[in-house]
Amino acid sequence: MAKGKSRIHRPLLSGDTRATMDCLRALGVSLDEGSEEGSGEGSETIDVDSPGITGWKKPDAPLNAGN
């Protein structure tokens, strides 16, 4: 995962996606769900701010990817 900020437009927010997001948060990645102003329904976004893979922290507990 790249270091820095990215925005994901119209992500599929399924159980697998949310489990992956939880794992990334446990590693120190910031993920903020929102919506694009004035874009109407179905215009969700996720803002990602990552320290990069070399900046990830050790999780406090085992990661659960839901599998």
Secondary structure as UniProt FT lines:
FT   STRAND          4..9
FT   HELIX           15..26
FT   TURN            27..28
FT   STRAND          30..35
FT   TURN            37..38
FT   TURN            41..42
FT   STRAND          44..50
FT   HELIX           53..55
//
